[in-house]
Amino acid sequence: MLGNGTLAGLPLLRPGVKRLRASSYDSTGGNADEWLIEPRMTRALAEIEGVGAIKHIWMMLDPIDRAALRKVVLRMYWDGEENPSVEVPLGDFFGLGHGLTRNFVSLPLQMSPQDGRGFNCWFAMPFTENARMTVENEADFPVALRFYIDYELYPAATDVSAHGRFHAQWRRVNPTPGWAGANERWDDDPAALAEAWATANTTGRGNYILLDAEGQGHYVGCHLDIDSFTQQANDWYGEGDDVIFVDGAVWSGALQGTGTSDYFNGALRPTEEFSTPYHGIILYQGTDDWRWRGKNTLYRYHIEDPIFFEKTIRVTIEHGHANSLSNDYASTAYWYQAEPHKAFPALLPVKQRLPR
């Protein structure tokens, strides 16, 4: 019943399906087509009853400053649950962290001109009984929000129980606990470099955690936002390996990766921005003098190759080789699973969410 979003699926007739929308339109017929979200206010953007699926979300926030993008929190609830399945700062939800916007195109998430201020999400979000979407403004100033939430409702007897519920979670560690400061002259000291490269990580302990979930479902990707603020010799963050533990697997049975840039499908220490349907680097701030300085954002969406789990999944990545680097790491992970879901870690307080 969810249909097929490809061109090949467009001819499919779907009797009984209704296309509906929640939006910020001016109900008086005027042109004040935004909702003012006052400081410390939580407001429901959509409260939908029935069986259906959200198919598209568009939003625009004003002012579009860095604090607002991390201080306004988007939450989603499915089928009467008390704890949200989605809890992410607004800007991060749409694919880019650091409190920034930028034009980019991936298949599920996009930021559109001007300067990435138009946010789009195309993840399908099914529900059996109801769906609720809210925003909370934790800023000390009001924000104006324009939005479309496009959804479908199906005949009451429609069974969508085989479809997982959509989840998204934001995390941050600032700074990551690294040890590389003790080897400040790696590049000039072959012995020190060899010793550092020999440092082993055979458990995943200390890795940055992108996702830690329980239940049955599949992980469909993430974006990773790294702010390199301490210059160190050999401070290329991409030497950090991705390690994904599924259904209680230990190190030897985990999905092992070969480097951060490799997981995000780049190569050879990339220093240019690009975006594709499934992977990309949409932010790079390095310089000739310090190639890995500043803010970087990489994404990898497992649309064609979701990672399935029956009981548990733990998606991790090293912060530098064997967790050597002390950087600001933040991320948003996206996945589907059967409810109930594992309780999310408490969302960091506003001051600890703000970008550098």
C-alpha positions in Angstrom: 0.0 0.0 0.0 3.0 2.4 0.5 3.4 2.3 -3.2 6.6 2.7 -5.2 8.3 6.1 -5.5 10.2 5.3 -8.6 9.2 6.3 -12.1 8.3 2.7 -12.9 5.8 2.7 -10.0 3.9 5.8 -11.0 1.3 4.1 -13.2 0.2 1.9 -10.2 -3.4 2.7 -9.3 -4.1 2.8 -5.6 -7.8 2.9 -5.0 -8.9 4.5 -1.6 -5.6 6.3 -1.0 -6.0 10.0 0.0 -3.3 12.6 -0.3 -3.4 15.1 2.5 -1.3 17.9 3.9 -0.6 19.8 7.1 1.0 23.1 6.5 1.6 26.6 7.9 -0.7 28.3 5.4 -2.6 31.4 6.5 -6.1 30.1 7.2 -7.6 33.6 6.8 -6.6 33.7 3.1 -3.8 36.2 3.7 -0.1 35.8 3.1 1.1 35.3 6.7 2.1 31.7 5.8 4.3 30.9 8.8 3.9 29.9 12.4 5.6 31.9 15.1 7.2 29.6 17.6 7.8 31.6 20.8 10.7 30.9 23.2 10.3 27.8 25.3 7.2 26.8 23.2 6.4 23.3 22.0 3.9 23.3 19.1 2.3 20.4 17.2 2.8 20.7 13.5 0.7 17.7 12.6 -1.6 15.4 14.5 -2.9 12.7 12.1 -5.4 10.0 12.8 -5.8 6.8 10.9 -3.5 4.4 9.0 -1.1 6.0 6.6 2.4 7.4 5.9 4.2 10.7 5.8 5.9 10.9 2.4 7.5 14.3 2.3 8.5 17.2 4.6 9.5 20.7 3.6 10.5 23.4 6.1 12.1 26.8 6.2 13.2 28.5 9.4 13.6 32.2 10.0 16.0 33.5 11.4 18.3 30.9 9.9 21.1 31.4 12.4 23.4 28.7 13.8 21.8 28.9 17.3 18.3 28.3 16.0 19.2 25.3 14.0 20.5 23.5 17.1 18.0 25.1 19.6 14.8 24.1 17.7 14.1 20.4 18.2 12.0 18.2 15.9 10.2 15.2 17.4 7.9 12.6 15.9 5.7 10.0 17.6 4.0 7.0 16.1 0.8 5.2 17.2 0.4 6.9 20.5 3.9 6.3 21.9 5.0 8.5 24.8 8.6 8.7 23.9 9.6 10.1 20.5 11.0 7.9 17.7 12.6 11.0 16.2 14.4 13.6 18.4 16.9 15.7 16.5 17.8 19.5 16.3 16.0 20.8 13.3 19.0 21.6 11.0 20.7 18.3 11.8 17.6 16.3 10.9 17.7 17.6 7.3 21.2 16.3 6.7 23.8 18.9 7.8 25.1 19.7 11.3 27.3 22.5 12.7 24.3 24.9 12.7 24.9 25.5 9.0 22.9 25.2 5.8 24.3 24.5 2.3 22.9 23.5 -1.0 23.1 19.7 -1.5 21.2 16.8 -3.0 20.9 13.3 -1.6 18.0 10.9 -2.3 16.3 11.1 1.1 17.5 14.6 2.3 18.1 17.9 0.6 18.8 21.5 1.3 17.7 23.7 -1.5 18.5 27.3 -2.7 18.8 29.9 -1.5 22.0 28.8 0.4 20.3 25.6 1.6 17.4 27.3 3.4 14.8 25.0 1.9 14.8 21.7 3.9 13.4 18.5 2.3 13.0 15.0 3.7 11.7 12.1 1.5 11.9 9.2 4.0 8.6 7.3 4.1 7.2 7.3 7.7 4.3 4.8 8.1 1.9 4.5 11.0 -1.0 2.3 12.0 -3.1 4.5 14.3 -1.8 8.0 14.4 1.2 10.3 13.9 2.3 13.4 15.7 5.1 15.8 14.8 6.2 18.7 17.1 8.8 21.4 17.3 10.2 22.8 20.5 11.9 26.2 20.5 14.6 26.3 23.2 16.0 29.6 22.0 15.4 32.9 23.9 14.0 34.4 20.7 11.0 33.6 18.6 11.4 31.7 15.3 9.1 31.7 12.2 8.6 28.3 10.7 7.0 27.5 7.3 6.3 23.9 6.5 4.5 21.3 4.4 3.9 17.8 5.8 2.6 15.7 2.9 1.0 12.4 3.9 -1.2 9.6 2.7 -4.2 7.9 4.4 -5.2 4.4 3.5 -8.4 2.5 3.9 -9.0 1.6 7.5 -8.4 -2.2 7.0 -5.0 -1.6 5.4 -2.2 -3.6 7.2 1.1 -1.8 7.4 2.4 -3.9 10.3 5.2 -5.3 8.1 6.7 -1.8 7.8 9.1 -0.6 10.5 8.6 2.8 12.1 11.0 5.6 11.1 13.5 6.7 13.7 16.2 9.4 13.9 18.6 10.2 16.7 21.2 12.9 17.2 24.4 12.5 19.3 27.5 14.5 20.1 30.8 14.0 21.9 32.8 17.2 22.3 35.7 16.6 22.5 36.3 12.9 21.7 39.0 11.5 24.1 42.1 11.1 21.9 45.7 10.2 22.7 47.5 11.6 19.7 48.8 14.7 21.4 51.6 12.6 22.9 53.0 12.1 19.3 53.1 15.7 18.0 55.9 15.0 15.5 54.7 11.9 13.8 55.4 13.2 10.3 59.0 14.1 11.2 59.7 11.0 13.2 59.2 7.6 11.4 59.7 5.7 14.6 56.9 7.6 16.4 54.7 7.2 13.4 55.3 3.4 13.3 54.6 3.2 17.0 51.3 5.1 16.6 50.2 3.0 13.6 50.9 -0.2 15.6 48.5 0.9 18.3 45.6 -1.6 18.1 41.9 -1.4 18.6 40.4 -4.9 18.7 37.3 -4.3 20.7 35.7 -1.0 19.5 35.8 0.3 23.0 36.0 4.1 22.9 34.7 4.3 19.3 32.2 7.2 18.6 28.7 5.7 18.7 26.4 6.7 15.9 23.6 4.3 16.8 22.8 1.9 19.6 19.3 0.3 19.1 17.4 -2.8 20.2 14.6 -4.6 18.4 14.1 -5.7 14.8 14.8 -3.4 12.0 17.3 -1.9 9.6 19.8 0.9 9.7 19.5 3.2 6.7 22.4 5.6 7.2 23.8 8.8 8.8 25.6 12.0 8.4 28.7 12.7 10.5 29.7 16.2 11.5 33.4 16.6 12.5 34.9 19.8 13.7 38.7 19.5 13.8 39.8 22.3 16.2 43.2 21.1 17.5 46.0 20.9 15.0 48.0 17.7 15.5 50.6 16.1 13.3 48.9 13.5 11.2 45.5 14.7 12.2 43.6 13.2 9.2 40.4 12.1 10.8 39.7 9.6 8.0 41.9 6.9 9.4 39.1 6.1 11.8 37.5 2.8 10.9 33.8 2.1 11.0 32.8 -1.0 13.0 29.1 -2.2 13.1 28.1 -4.8 15.7 24.8 -6.6 14.8 22.9 -8.9 17.1 25.5 -9.2 19.8 28.4 -9.8 17.5 31.9 -9.2 19.0 34.9 -7.8 17.2 35.6 -10.8 15.0 32.0 -11.0 13.8 31.4 -7.3 13.3 31.1 -5.5 9.9 34.6 -4.1 9.7 35.5 -1.0 7.7 38.8 0.4 6.6 38.5 4.1 7.3 36.1 7.0 7.8 36.4 8.3 4.2 36.0 4.8 3.0 32.8 4.2 4.8 31.5 7.5 3.3 32.6 6.2 -0.1 35.4 8.8 -0.6 39.0 8.1 -1.4 42.5 9.4 -0.9 41.9 12.1 1.7 39.2 14.0 -0.2 39.3 17.8 0.0 36.4 18.7 -2.3 32.7 18.9 -1.7 30.2 16.9 -3.7 26.9 15.2 -3.3 25.3 12.1 -4.8 22.0 10.2 -4.0 23.6 7.9 -1.4 26.9 9.5 -0.2 28.8 12.8 -0.2 30.9 15.4 1.5 28.8 18.6 1.7 31.1 20.6 3.9 34.9 21.0 3.9 36.8 23.9 5.5 40.4 22.8 5.3 43.2 25.1 4.1 46.6 24.6 2.4 48.3 25.1 5.8 45.9 22.9 7.7 44.1 20.5 5.5 41.8 19.0 8.1 40.9 22.1 10.1 37.4 23.2 10.8 34.1 21.7 10.0 33.4 18.7 7.8 30.2 16.9 7.0 29.9 13.5 5.3 26.9 11.3 4.7 26.2 7.7 3.7 22.6 6.5 3.2 22.0 2.7 3.0 19.1 2.9 0.6 20.1 0.0 -1.6 22.0 -1.8 1.2 20.3 -1.4 4.5 21.9 -3.1 7.5 19.4 -5.5 9.1 19.2 -6.5 12.7 17.0 -8.9 14.6 17.9 -8.0 18.2 20.5 -5.2 18.4 22.7 -2.9 16.4 25.6 -0.8 17.4 27.0 1.5 14.7 30.4 2.9 15.7 33.4 4.7 14.1 36.9 5.5 15.4 37.8 9.1 15.9 41.2 8.8 14.1 43.2 5.6 14.0 42.4 3.6 17.2 40.6 6.7 18.5 43.7 8.9 18.5 42.1 12.3 17.8 40.3 14.8 20.0 37.7 16.5 17.9 34.1 17.6 18.0 31.9 14.7 16.7 28.2 14.9 16.1 25.9 12.8 14.0 22.3 11.9 13.1 21.5 8.3 12.4 18.3 7.1 10.6 16.7 3.7 10.9 13.5 1.7 10.8 12.4 -0.8 13.4 9.4 -2.5 15.1 8.3 -0.8 18.2 9.0 -0.5 21.1 12.4 1.1 20.7 15.2 1.4 23.2 15.0 4.6 25.2 17.1 7.4 23.6 19.9 9.0 25.6 18.8 12.3 27.0 19.1 15.1 24.5 22.0 17.3 25.5 21.2 20.7 27.0 21.1 23.7 24.7 24.6 24.9 25.7 26.1 21.6 24.9 24.4 21.4 21.5 25.6 24.7 20.2 28.3 24.5 17.4 31.7 25.9 17.9 
